[in-house]
């Protein structure tokens, strides 16, 4: 028998919210073990945890590698 590991497709979850001046929104992903967050398609240095705290409106992406 061959067992093939199929990792879950990473997804970003967050509350629906607007970010006001001085406010934050926490984004969460189910991806692992290697995670990298991007803002407007630019790598965010050091953003490698399952959560990322957003302080500015933008397009956020997460990429995971097994």
GIRA-V139603 format. One record per run of one state. SS is the DSSP state (hx for helix, st for strand, lp for the rest). FROM is the first residue (numbers start at 1). LEN is the number of residues. If there is no record, write none. Layout:
SS:FROM:LEN  SS:FROM:LEN
//
This chain:
lp:1:11  st:12:2  lp:14:11  st:25:5  lp:30:4  st:34:6  lp:40:2  st:42:2  lp:44:7  st:51:4  lp:55:5  st:60:6  lp:66:1
//
